[in-house]
Amino acid sequence: MKKTLVLLGLLVLHYGLLNAQYVAKNPAELVQLKKLPLEKVYVHYNTGVLFPGEYLYYSLYTFNAATNKLSSISKMAYVELVGEDLTTVFKQKVTLDKGRGQGDLFIPVSITSGNYKLIGYTHWMKNEGVSQLFQDDIIIVNPYRTDQENILDDSEGKTEVSDQTDVTTEGVTDQTNDDGTLMLFTDKKIYVQREKVTLTSKNYKGRLGYGDYSLSVRLKEDMIRNAPLSSEAYAKNFFNVAKRITNSMGDSIFLPEQRGELFFGQVRTREDQIAATGKSVIISIPGDNFQLKSAITDADGNFYTYINKAYDAPNILAQVLSENEEAYSIRFSKTATIDYDALKFSDLTISQDIQDRILQRSVHNQIENAYYGVKPDSIISVDKKDPFDGGAPEVFILDDYTRFKTLRETLVEIVPNVWVKKLADGKYTFWVREEMESYDNAYATDPPLVLVDGVFVPKHNDLLDYNAHNIEKLTILRDPLVMGSKKYHGMVVIKTIAGNYLETVPKTNFASSTLAIPAAKKNYFKQHYDPENAIKTDRVPDFRYQLLWEPQISMQDREEVFEFYSSDVPGEYEIVLEGFTSYGKPISIRESFVVE
C-alpha cells in the first residue's frame, strides 16, 4: 500500500477567517468567539529582588477563567519584564503543556536599577487589557552602574527596603496555607554548611491534595518588604477577572494560539500592491530539523499558520508558490503590542546603609558565575519535528563516494531512483521514482519537493549546476506528499557542509522573520557533596542563595521527598511551595530553616 504524507496547512477556524487581530464579520461569529472562555495566568517566581548575575526562575500556570482549572486552550504563553518607562526589558515565549510552563531570565549588568513589573499572559488574554494579565512587582539593584536614583531612598513617601522582614505586601499577611491539605517538613531545623537537607511534602487529604505545584528554597530576603505574590493572594486578587471576551462588533480581537505558535503575513502584487487572493504560501523553518507548512491567502491577501513543534532555528521563511513568484511581494506581520499605560509601579527604594550587604551579594554572584561551568543546568530534550513524518528516507553522504562537480552529475552517477527531467517548456526538474515502482512503469506525474538546508526551492533549474563539493549529504524520500493543495512525488533534501544556503540566495522572493526561541525546559542544577568526590568539591566555592528550584511538581501521592545541600552562605532559608489542587484550590506554604 502506498503511503502518502500530508504536510498540513492551516485549518480555518469554524468562526471565520483567522487573523491575529480578527474582526468579526457578523454577530454570529462574535457569539461563537464569546463561547470560548478567557484565561488567566499565575507566575510563581523565586525572588522579588534581583542583582546582575542572578536568575529570575519562574513557573507558569494558565487557567480557564470560567472554571479556575488549568487551561487547555492556549499552547503558548508570554512573560515580560517591564520597566517604569513602560519599555519591555525581557520578553520570553513559553511553551504550554496542559496549562503549565517554565523558564528563567538572566539579569545582565546592562540593566538599570529600578522598579519593574513581571507580566504573564496568553494572546487570548490580551483582549481584556492589562487588568487581565498577571502582574507583580520586582526591584533590580545594579551596583555596577552609577545611575541609582530610581531606587535610592532620598525622598519621603517612598517605601524603604530595609531589614524589616516581618512586613508584607498590603492585604497579604502570613501567605501560609493552614487547612492541612499539604505540609512541609525538614529532617532538621538547623544545618551546617554543605549538609544534606531532606524536605518532605506530605499530602493529608488524598485526592483533594493532588495537583500541580512549584517549590523554591532560597536565602530569606532581607532587603525587600514585599514577597512575590502567593497563589492564595493571586486567587483572591484575580478572582473577578473577565470570564469571556467583552469585544463588540467592529473591535479587533486577539485569537488564542490553540494549535501552537501563530505566524501570519500578507501577499500583495509587487507592481500595484493589490492583495493577492487564493495564493499558496510555503512557510518553512530551515535547519536539520526543518519544518514545512502551507497556507492559502484570504480575500485580504493574508496567510496564517501554526508551529506546534519545537524548533531551534533563528529564522522562519515564507514563499509564494507560483510560476511567477517575482510578481508578488510577501512579508510577515506582528501582533499589536500591549498598552502598558495603566500599569502602576511600586515605589520601593533601598537605604544606603546596606551597602556592605549589597557588595557581599555582588561578590558572591561573581564567584558563582565564574564556576558556572561546574554547576550547569541541563536542558530537557523535547520531541523535535520529524521532517519526514515517519517516512524512511535514503541518505547519501557524498564523502563516501567519488565526488562530481555539479549536483546534476551527482544525481546521475550516485543516487538511484532520482534523475533530472526536461519539461515541455524547456525547464528542468528533479524526478523521484516511487517506492515499489518498476522501471517499465510510467513516470510519476508530480515532481519532488526540494529543499536545501531546509529552504524550499521551487525552481529546480537553479540547482542543476550547484557545486556538489559544497554538499555534505543528500536525503531522498520516495513517498508521495501533499503540501496544501499541491501534490509532490517524494522529497530531495540537500544539506550543505556550511549550512548557509539561505545566506546565498536572493531575498526578493521570500519573507524572513527572526525567531525568538521559546524558553528551554530545564532540570536545574542540584549540588551534591559526596565524600568520594570531596577532593573536587572542596576546592569549589559555594555561594548559592537559591538551594532548590523545582518548577513543575505533579502531586499524585501521599508524599514527595526532595533532597538538596546547604551552601557556604549562612542565614535563614525560606521554603516556599505554591500551586493549585486539581480542583483549582490555591495552596501556599512557607517554612524555614537555618544554616550556621
DRENTI-246233 format. One record per residue (C-alpha): residue in three letters; x, y, z. Coordinates in Angstrom, 1 decimal. Layout:
N
R  type      c1      c2      c3
R   ALA       X       Y       Z
...
//
This chain:
596
R  type      c1      c2      c3
R   MET     0.0     0.0     0.0
R   LYS     1.3     3.4    -0.9
R   LYS     1.9     5.8     1.9
R   THR     1.1     9.5     1.4
R   LEU     2.5    12.1     3.8
R   VAL     0.3    15.1     4.3
R   LEU     2.0    18.3     5.3
R   LEU    -0.9    20.1     6.8
R   GLY    -1.7    23.7     6.1
R   LEU    -3.7    25.9     8.4
R   LEU    -7.2    24.8     9.2
R   VAL    -9.5    27.8     9.2
R   LEU   -11.3    28.2    12.5
R   HIS   -15.0    27.5    12.3
R   TYR   -15.9    31.0    13.2
R   GLY   -14.3    32.7    10.2
R   LEU   -11.0    33.7     8.7
R   LEU    -8.2    33.7    11.1
R   ASN    -6.2    36.8    12.0
R   ALA    -4.0    37.6    14.9
R   GLN    -6.3    40.6    15.5
R   TYR    -9.6    39.4    14.0
R   VAL   -12.6    41.5    13.3
R   ALA   -15.9    39.5    13.5
R   LYS   -17.7    39.8    10.1
R   ASN   -21.2    39.3    11.7
R   PRO   -22.9    38.9    15.1
R   ALA   -23.0    35.1    14.8
R   GLU   -19.2    34.9    14.5
R   LEU   -18.8    37.2    17.6
R   VAL   -21.2    34.9    19.5
R   GLN   -19.0    31.9    18.7
R   LEU   -15.9    33.7    19.9
R   LYS   -17.6    34.6    23.2
R   LYS   -18.4    31.0    23.9
R   LEU   -14.7    30.3    24.4
R   PRO   -13.6    31.1    28.0
R   LEU   -10.8    33.6    28.6
R   GLU    -7.7    32.6    30.5
R   LYS    -5.7    33.9    33.4
R   VAL    -2.1    33.3    34.4
R   TYR    -0.3    32.9    37.7
R   VAL     3.5    33.1    37.8
R   HIS     5.4    31.7    40.8
R   TYR     8.9    33.1    40.8
R   ASN    11.8    32.8    43.2
R   THR    12.5    36.3    44.4
R   GLY    11.3    39.8    44.3
R   VAL    14.7    41.4    44.4
R   LEU    17.4    40.7    41.8
R   PHE    21.0    41.6    41.1
R   PRO    23.0    41.3    37.9
R   GLY    24.4    37.8    37.5
R   GLU    21.3    36.2    39.1
R   TYR    18.4    34.3    37.6
R   LEU    14.7    35.0    37.9
R   TYR    13.2    31.5    37.9
R   TYR     9.5    31.2    37.2
R   SER     6.8    28.6    36.9
R   LEU     3.7    29.4    34.9
R   TYR     0.1    28.3    35.5
R   THR    -2.5    29.1    32.9
R   PHE    -6.2    28.8    34.0
R   ASN    -9.5    28.6    32.3
R   ALA   -11.0    31.8    33.7
R   ALA   -14.5    30.3    33.8
R   THR   -13.6    27.1    35.7
R   ASN   -10.4    28.1    37.5
R   LYS    -8.8    24.9    36.4
R   LEU    -5.7    24.5    34.2
R   SER    -6.4    25.6    30.7
R   SER    -6.0    23.5    27.6
R   ILE    -6.9    26.4    25.3
R   SER    -3.5    28.2    24.6
R   LYS    -0.3    26.4    23.6
R   MET     1.9    29.4    24.1
R   ALA     2.3    32.0    26.9
R   TYR     4.5    35.0    27.3
R   VAL     6.4    36.5    30.2
R   GLU     7.7    40.1    30.2
R   LEU     9.7    42.3    32.5
R   VAL     8.6    45.9    32.0
R   GLY    10.4    49.0    33.3
R   GLU     8.9    52.2    34.7
R   ASP     9.4    53.8    31.4
R   LEU     7.0    51.1    30.0
R   THR     9.8    49.6    28.0
R   THR     9.9    45.8    27.8
R   VAL    13.3    44.7    29.0
R   PHE    12.8    41.0    28.5
R   LYS    10.1    39.0    26.7
R   GLN    10.1    35.3    26.7
R   LYS     7.9    32.8    24.9
R   VAL     6.8    29.8    27.0
R   THR     5.5    26.5    25.5
R   LEU     2.5    25.3    27.5
R   ASP     1.7    21.7    28.2
R   LYS    -1.8    21.3    29.7
R   GLY    -1.6    24.8    31.0
R   ARG     1.9    24.6    32.6
R   GLY     5.2    26.1    31.6
R   GLN     8.5    27.2    33.0
R   GLY    11.5    29.4    32.2
R   ASP    14.2    31.7    33.6
R   LEU    15.6    35.2    32.9
R   PHE    19.3    36.0    33.5
R   ILE    19.8    39.5    34.8
R   PRO    22.7    41.2    32.9
R   VAL    25.0    44.0    34.1
R   SER    23.5    46.3    31.5
R   ILE    20.1    46.6    33.2
R   THR    19.3    49.7    35.2
R   SER    18.4    49.7    38.9
R   GLY    14.7    50.3    39.4
R   ASN    11.2    49.0    39.9
R   TYR     9.9    46.6    37.3
R   LYS     6.7    44.7    36.6
R   LEU     6.7    41.0    35.9
R   ILE     3.9    40.3    33.4
R   GLY     2.4    36.9    32.4
R   TYR    -0.3    36.3    29.7
R   THR    -1.5    34.5    26.7
R   HIS    -2.6    36.1    23.4
R   TRP    -6.2    35.3    24.2
R   MET    -6.0    37.3    27.5
R   LYS    -4.8    40.5    25.7
R   ASN    -8.4    41.2    24.6
R   GLU    -9.2    42.5    28.1
R   GLY    -6.1    44.6    28.5
R   VAL    -3.7    44.9    31.4
R   SER    -6.3    44.1    34.1
R   GLN    -6.5    40.5    32.8
R   LEU    -2.7    40.0    32.9
R   PHE    -0.7    38.6    35.8
R   GLN     1.5    41.4    37.2
R   ASP     3.7    41.7    40.2
R   ASP     6.5    44.0    41.4
R   ILE    10.2    43.3    41.2
R   ILE    13.1    45.5    42.2
R   ILE    16.5    45.2    40.5
R   VAL    19.7    46.5    42.2
R   ASN    22.6    47.0    39.9
R   PRO    25.6    48.2    41.9
R   TYR    27.8    48.3    38.8
R   ARG    26.1    51.4    37.4
R   THR    26.2    54.9    38.7
R   ASP    22.6    55.7    37.9
R   GLN    20.9    54.6    41.2
R   GLU    18.4    57.5    41.6
R   ASN    15.5    55.2    40.8
R   ILE    15.9    53.1    43.9
R   LEU    17.9    55.2    46.4
R   ASP    15.9    56.4    49.4
R   ASP    16.3    60.2    49.0
R   SER    12.7    61.4    49.5
R   GLU     9.7    61.0    51.6
R   GLY     6.7    59.0    50.5
R   LYS     8.7    56.0    49.2
R   THR     8.6    52.6    50.7
R   GLU    12.1    51.8    52.1
R   VAL    13.6    48.4    51.5
R   SER    15.2    47.6    54.8
R   ASP    16.0    44.9    57.3
R   GLN    12.3    44.6    58.4
R   THR    11.3    41.2    57.1
R   ASP     8.1    40.9    59.1
R   VAL     6.2    43.4    56.9
R   THR     4.5    42.0    53.8
R   THR     2.5    43.4    50.9
R   GLU    -0.6    45.2    51.8
R   GLY    -3.6    42.9    52.0
R   VAL    -1.4    39.8    52.2
R   THR    -0.5    38.7    55.7
R   ASP     1.1    35.3    56.5
R   GLN     0.6    33.9    53.0
R   THR     0.6    30.4    54.6
R   ASN    -2.0    27.8    53.9
R   ASP    -3.2    26.3    57.2
R   ASP    -6.0    24.0    56.3
R   GLY    -3.7    21.0    56.5
R   THR    -4.1    19.8    52.9
R   LEU    -0.3    19.8    52.4
R   MET     2.5    20.3    54.9
R   LEU     6.3    20.6    54.6
R   PHE     8.8    19.0    56.9
R   THR    12.6    19.1    57.1
R   ASP    14.6    16.5    58.9
R   LYS    16.2    19.2    61.0
R   LYS    15.8    22.9    61.7
R   ILE    19.5    23.9    61.9
R   TYR    22.1    22.7    59.5
R   VAL    25.8    23.3    59.0
R   GLN    27.3    24.4    55.7
R   ARG    27.3    21.9    52.8
R   GLU    25.0    19.5    54.7
R   LYS    22.2    17.5    53.1
R   VAL    18.7    18.7    53.7
R   THR    15.8    16.3    53.3
R   LEU    12.5    18.0    52.7
R   THR     9.2    16.1    52.7
R   SER     5.9    17.3    51.3
R   LYS     3.0    15.4    52.9
R   ASN    -0.5    15.3    51.5
R   TYR    -3.0    14.7    54.2
R   LYS    -6.2    14.8    52.1
R   GLY    -5.6    12.2    49.4
R   ARG    -7.1    13.2    46.1
R   LEU    -8.1    16.6    47.4
R   GLY    -4.4    17.4    47.6
R   TYR    -3.4    16.1    44.2
R   GLY    -2.4    18.9    41.9
R   ASP     0.4    21.0    40.3
R   TYR     2.9    22.8    42.4
R   SER     6.3    24.5    42.3
R   LEU     8.9    24.7    45.0
R   SER    11.6    27.3    45.9
R   VAL    14.3    27.1    48.7
R   ARG    16.2    30.4    48.9
R   LEU    18.0    32.6    51.4
R   LYS    15.4    34.7    53.1
R   GLU    15.4    38.1    51.5
R   ASP    16.4    40.8    54.0
R   MET    16.4    43.7    51.5
R   ILE    12.8    43.6    50.4
R   ARG     9.5    44.1    52.1
R   ASN     7.0    42.6    49.6
R   ALA     7.4    39.0    48.8
R   PRO     6.3    37.5    45.4
R   LEU     2.6    37.1    45.0
R   SER     1.4    33.9    46.6
R   SER    -1.0    31.6    44.9
R   GLU    -3.6    32.3    47.6
R   ALA    -3.3    36.1    47.2
R   TYR    -3.4    35.6    43.4
R   ALA    -6.6    33.6    43.6
R   LYS    -8.2    36.5    45.6
R   ASN    -6.9    39.3    43.5
R   PHE    -7.7    37.8    40.2
R   PHE   -10.9    36.1    41.1
R   ASN   -13.1    38.7    39.3
R   VAL   -11.2    39.0    36.0
R   ALA   -13.2    38.7    32.8
R   LYS   -14.5    35.2    32.1
R   ARG   -15.3    35.9    28.4
R   ILE   -14.2    38.5    25.9
R   THR   -16.3    41.7    26.0
R   ASN   -15.4    42.8    22.5
R   SER   -18.2    44.3    20.3
R   MET   -18.8    44.2    16.6
R   GLY   -16.0    46.1    14.8
R   ASP   -13.5    45.6    17.6
R   SER   -10.1    43.9    16.9
R   ILE    -9.8    40.5    18.6
R   PHE    -6.7    38.6    19.6
R   LEU    -7.4    35.0    18.9
R   PRO    -6.0    32.2    21.1
R   GLU    -2.9    30.2    20.0
R   GLN    -4.9    26.9    20.2
R   ARG    -2.7    24.8    17.9
R   GLY     0.7    26.2    18.6
R   GLU     2.6    29.5    17.9
R   LEU     0.8    31.7    15.4
R   PHE     2.7    33.2    12.4
R   PHE     0.9    35.3     9.8
R   GLY     1.7    37.7     7.0
R   GLN     0.5    39.2     3.7
R   VAL     1.0    38.7     0.0
R   ARG     0.5    41.6    -2.5
R   THR     1.2    42.1    -6.1
R   ARG     4.6    43.7    -6.5
R   GLU     3.6    46.3    -9.1
R   ASP     0.4    47.8    -7.8
R   GLN     0.3    46.4    -4.2
R   ILE    -3.1    44.8    -4.5
R   ALA    -4.0    42.0    -2.1
R   ALA    -3.2    38.6    -3.7
R   THR    -6.1    36.3    -3.0
R   GLY    -6.0    32.5    -3.1
R   LYS    -2.2    32.2    -3.4
R   SER    -0.4    29.2    -2.0
R   VAL     2.3    30.1     0.5
R   ILE     5.0    27.8     1.8
R   ILE     6.2    28.5     5.3
R   SER     9.4    26.9     6.4
R   ILE    11.8    26.8     9.4
R   PRO    15.2    25.9     7.9
R   GLY    17.8    23.7     9.5
R   ASP    18.4    20.0    10.1
R   ASN    15.0    19.5    11.8
R   PHE    13.3    21.7     9.2
R   GLN     9.5    22.2     9.4
R   LEU     7.2    22.9     6.4
R   LYS     3.7    24.4     6.5
R   SER     1.4    25.6     3.8
R   ALA    -1.4    28.2     3.7
R   ILE    -3.7    29.9     1.3
R   THR    -4.1    33.7     1.3
R   ASP    -7.6    35.1     2.1
R   ALA    -9.6    37.9     0.5
R   ASP    -7.2    40.4     2.0
R   GLY    -4.1    38.6     0.9
R   ASN    -3.3    37.4     4.5
R   PHE    -1.9    34.0     5.3
R   TYR    -1.6    32.2     8.6
R   THR    -0.1    29.1    10.1
R   TYR     0.7    27.5    13.5
R   ILE     4.0    26.0    14.5
R   ASN     3.3    23.3    17.2
R   LYS     6.7    21.5    17.3
R   ALA     9.9    22.6    19.0
R   TYR    12.4    24.4    16.8
R   ASP    16.0    25.7    17.2
R   ALA    16.5    27.7    14.0
R   PRO    16.9    31.5    14.0
R   ASN    14.5    32.2    11.1
R   ILE    11.2    31.4     9.6
R   LEU    10.6    31.9     5.9
R   ALA     7.5    32.4     3.7
R   GLN     7.5    32.0    -0.1
R   VAL     4.7    32.3    -2.7
R   LEU     4.2    29.1    -4.6
R   SER     3.8    30.4    -8.1
R   GLU     5.4    30.1   -11.6
R   ASN     5.6    33.8   -11.5
R   GLU     6.7    34.3    -7.9
R   GLU     8.6    37.5    -8.8
R   ALA     5.3    39.2    -9.4
R   TYR     4.4    39.2    -5.7
R   SER     5.8    40.7    -2.5
R   ILE     5.4    38.8     0.7
R   ARG     6.0    39.8     4.3
R   PHE     5.4    38.6     7.9
R   SER     3.3    40.7    10.2
R   LYS     3.4    41.1    14.0
R   THR     0.7    41.2    16.6
R   ALA     0.0    44.6    18.3
R   THR     1.9    45.3    21.4
R   ILE     0.2    45.7    24.8
R   ASP    -0.6    49.1    26.0
R   TYR     1.0    49.4    29.4
R   ASP     0.0    52.9    30.2
R   ALA    -2.3    51.7    33.0
R   LEU     0.5    49.9    34.9
R   LYS     1.1    51.2    38.4
R   PHE     4.6    50.6    39.7
R   SER     5.8    50.3    43.3
R   ASP     7.9    52.9    44.9
R   LEU    10.4    50.6    46.6
R   THR    13.8    52.1    47.5
R   ILE    16.9    50.9    49.3
R   SER    18.7    52.7    52.0
R   GLN    22.4    53.4    51.7
R   ASP    23.2    51.8    55.0
R   ILE    23.0    48.3    53.4
R   GLN    26.0    48.9    51.1
R   ASP    28.0    46.2    52.7
R   ARG    25.4    43.5    52.1
R   ILE    24.9    44.7    48.5
R   LEU    28.7    44.4    48.0
R   GLN    28.8    40.9    49.6
R   ARG    25.9    39.6    47.5
R   SER    27.5    41.0    44.3
R   VAL    30.8    39.3    45.1
R   HIS    29.0    36.0    45.7
R   ASN    27.3    36.3    42.4
R   GLN    30.5    36.9    40.6
R   ILE    32.1    33.9    42.1
R   GLU    29.1    31.7    41.4
R   ASN    29.1    32.7    37.8
R   ALA    32.8    32.1    37.5
R   TYR    32.2    28.5    38.4
R   TYR    29.0    28.0    36.3
R   GLY    30.9    25.5    34.1
R   VAL    31.0    23.0    37.0
R   LYS    27.4    23.8    38.1
R   PRO    25.4    23.7    34.8
R   ASP    21.7    23.3    34.3
R   SER    20.6    20.6    31.9
R   ILE    18.1    21.2    29.2
R   ILE    15.3    18.6    29.0
R   SER    15.2    17.2    25.5
R   VAL    11.9    17.7    23.6
R   ASP    10.5    15.9    20.7
R   LYS    11.8    17.5    17.6
R   LYS     9.7    17.6    14.5
R   ASP    10.4    14.7    12.2
R   PRO    10.7    16.4     8.8
R   PHE     9.9    13.2     7.1
R   ASP     6.8    12.5     9.2
R   GLY     7.7     8.9     9.9
R   GLY     9.0     8.1     6.4
R   ALA    12.2     6.1     5.8
R   PRO    14.5     8.2     3.6
R   GLU    17.7     7.1     1.9
R   VAL    20.8     9.0     2.9
R   PHE    23.8     9.5     0.7
R   ILE    26.9    11.0     2.4
R   LEU    28.9    12.3    -0.5
R   ASP    32.3    11.8     1.1
R   ASP    31.6     8.1     0.8
R   TYR    31.6     8.4    -2.9
R   THR    33.6     9.8    -5.7
R   ARG    32.7    13.4    -5.9
R   PHE    31.4    15.0    -9.1
R   LYS    31.4    18.7   -10.0
R   THR    27.7    19.5   -10.1
R   LEU    24.6    18.4    -8.4
R   ARG    23.2    17.2   -11.8
R   GLU    26.2    14.8   -12.3
R   THR    25.9    13.6    -8.7
R   LEU    22.3    12.6    -9.1
R   VAL    23.1    10.7   -12.3
R   GLU    26.2     8.9   -11.0
R   ILE    25.4     8.3    -7.3
R   VAL    21.8     8.5    -6.4
R   PRO    19.5     5.8    -7.8
R   ASN    15.8     6.5    -8.4
R   VAL    16.4    10.2    -8.8
R   TRP    17.1    12.0   -12.1
R   VAL    16.7    15.2   -14.0
R   LYS    13.8    15.6   -16.5
R   LYS    13.3    18.2   -19.2
R   LEU     9.8    19.6   -19.3
R   ALA     7.8    20.7   -22.3
R   ASP     8.6    24.4   -21.6
R   GLY    12.4    23.7   -21.7
R   LYS    12.9    23.9   -18.0
R   TYR    14.3    21.1   -15.9
R   THR    13.1    19.4   -12.8
R   PHE    14.2    16.7   -10.5
R   TRP    12.2    13.5   -10.5
R   VAL    11.9    10.7    -8.0
R   ARG    10.8     7.1    -8.7
R   GLU     8.1     5.9    -6.3
R   GLU     8.7     3.0    -3.9
R   MET     8.0    -0.4    -5.4
R   GLU     7.7     1.1    -8.8
R   SER     9.3    -0.9   -11.6
R   TYR    11.4     0.7   -14.3
R   ASP     8.9    -0.1   -17.0
R   ASN     6.1     1.8   -15.2
R   ALA     5.1     5.2   -16.5
R   TYR     6.8     8.2   -14.8
R   ALA     5.1     9.8   -11.9
R   THR     3.2    12.9   -12.8
R   ASP     4.4    15.1   -10.0
R   PRO     7.9    16.4    -9.2
R   PRO     9.5    16.1    -5.8
R   LEU     9.7    18.7    -3.0
R   VAL    13.2    20.0    -3.0
R   LEU    14.9    21.7     0.0
R   VAL    18.5    23.0     0.6
R   ASP    19.4    23.4     4.3
R   GLY    15.6    23.3     4.9
R   VAL    15.0    26.2     2.4
R   PHE    12.2    25.3    -0.1
R   VAL    13.5    25.6    -3.7
R   PRO    10.6    25.8    -6.1
R   LYS    12.7    26.1    -9.3
R   HIS    15.0    23.1    -9.7
R   ASN    16.8    24.7   -12.6
R   ASP    18.6    26.9   -10.1
R   LEU    20.3    23.9    -8.5
R   LEU    21.4    21.9   -11.6
R   ASP    24.9    23.4   -11.7
R   TYR    25.2    23.8    -7.9
R   ASN    28.7    23.0    -6.8
R   ALA    28.4    19.5    -5.3
R   HIS    31.7    20.0    -3.4
R   ASN    29.6    22.2    -1.1
R   ILE    27.2    19.4    -0.3
R   GLU    27.5    17.2     2.7
R   LYS    24.7    14.7     2.1
R   LEU    21.5    14.0     0.1
R   THR    18.4    12.6     1.7
R   ILE    15.8    11.1    -0.6
R   LEU    12.2    10.3     0.4
R   ARG    10.2     8.4    -2.2
R   ASP     6.8     8.6    -0.7
R   PRO     4.0    10.8    -2.2
R   LEU     3.5    14.1    -0.4
R   VAL     0.7    16.7    -0.2
R   MET     1.6    20.3     0.7
R   GLY    -1.7    22.2     1.0
R   SER    -3.5    21.6    -2.3
R   LYS    -0.4    20.6    -4.3
R   LYS     1.0    17.1    -4.7
R   TYR     4.6    16.1    -4.8
R   HIS     6.3    12.9    -5.6
R   GLY     9.0    12.4    -3.0
R   MET    11.4    14.8    -1.4
R   VAL    15.0    15.7    -2.1
R   VAL    16.8    17.2     0.8
R   ILE    20.2    18.7     0.3
R   LYS    22.4    19.5     3.3
R   THR    25.4    21.7     2.6
R   ILE    28.7    21.5     4.5
R   ALA    28.5    25.1     5.7
R   GLY    24.7    25.0     6.3
R   ASN    24.4    28.6     4.8
R   TYR    22.3    28.2     1.7
R   LEU    19.9    30.8     3.0
R   GLU    22.6    33.4     3.0
R   THR    23.5    32.8    -0.6
R   VAL    20.1    33.2    -2.3
R   PRO    18.3    36.5    -3.3
R   LYS    16.0    37.8    -0.6
R   THR    13.4    39.3    -3.1
R   ASN    11.2    36.3    -3.4
R   PHE    10.6    35.3     0.2
R   ALA     9.9    36.8     3.6
R   SER    12.1    36.1     6.5
R   SER    11.4    36.8    10.2
R   THR    13.7    36.3    13.2
R   LEU    12.5    33.6    15.6
R   ALA    12.7    34.0    19.4
R   ILE    13.3    30.5    20.7
R   PRO    10.8    29.6    23.4
R   ALA    12.2    29.2    26.9
R   ALA    14.0    25.9    27.3
R   LYS    12.6    23.4    29.8
R   LYS    15.4    22.6    32.2
R   ASN    16.5    20.4    35.1
R   TYR    18.1    23.0    37.4
R   PHE    21.5    22.2    38.9
R   LYS    21.5    20.5    42.3
R   GLN    24.7    20.5    44.3
R   HIS    25.8    17.2    45.8
R   TYR    28.5    16.6    48.3
R   ASP    29.8    13.1    48.2
R   PRO    32.8    12.1    50.3
R   GLU    34.2    10.2    47.4
R   ASN    34.4    13.4    45.4
R   ALA    35.5    15.7    48.2
R   ILE    38.8    16.5    46.5
R   LYS    36.9    18.1    43.6
R   THR    34.1    19.8    45.5
R   ASP    36.1    21.1    48.5
R   ARG    38.0    23.4    46.2
R   VAL    34.9    24.9    44.6
R   PRO    33.3    27.8    46.5
R   ASP    29.6    27.5    47.1
R   PHE    27.8    30.8    47.4
R   ARG    24.4    29.7    46.3
R   TYR    21.4    31.7    47.6
R   GLN    19.0    29.5    45.7
R   LEU    19.4    26.0    47.1
R   LEU    16.5    24.4    45.2
R   TRP    14.1    25.3    42.4
R   GLU    11.5    22.7    41.2
R   PRO     9.2    24.5    38.7
R   GLN     6.9    21.6    38.0
R   ILE     5.7    19.1    40.6
R   SER     2.8    16.9    40.0
R   MET     1.5    15.7    43.4
R   GLN    -0.3    12.4    42.8
R   ASP     0.7    10.6    46.0
R   ARG     0.7    11.0    49.8
R   GLU     4.3    12.1    50.0
R   GLU     7.1    13.7    47.9
R   VAL    10.7    13.8    49.1
R   PHE    13.3    16.4    48.0
R   GLU    17.0    16.3    48.8
R   PHE    19.4    19.2    48.4
R   TYR    22.5    20.6    50.1
R   SER    23.1    23.8    52.0
R   SER    25.8    26.2    50.7
R   ASP    28.6    28.3    52.3
R   VAL    26.1    31.2    52.9
R   PRO    24.8    31.2    56.5
R   GLY    21.4    32.5    57.4
R   GLU    17.7    31.7    57.4
R   TYR    16.4    30.0    54.4
R   GLU    12.7    30.0    53.3
R   ILE    10.9    27.1    51.7
R   VAL     8.0    28.2    49.5
R   LEU     5.6    25.8    47.9
R   GLU     3.0    27.4    45.6
R   GLY     0.4    25.7    43.4
R   PHE    -3.2    24.6    42.9
R   THR    -5.0    21.3    43.5
R   SER    -6.7    19.6    40.6
R   TYR    -9.9    21.1    41.9
R   GLY    -8.5    24.6    41.5
R   LYS    -7.8    25.4    45.2
R   PRO    -4.7    27.5    45.8
R   ILE    -2.1    26.1    48.1
R   SER     0.6    28.3    49.6
R   ILE     3.0    27.0    52.2
R   ARG     6.1    28.6    53.8
R   GLU     8.6    27.0    56.2
R   SER    12.1    27.9    57.1
R   PHE    15.4    26.5    58.5
R   VAL    18.8    27.9    59.5
R   VAL    22.3    27.3    58.1
R   GLU    25.0    28.2    60.6
//
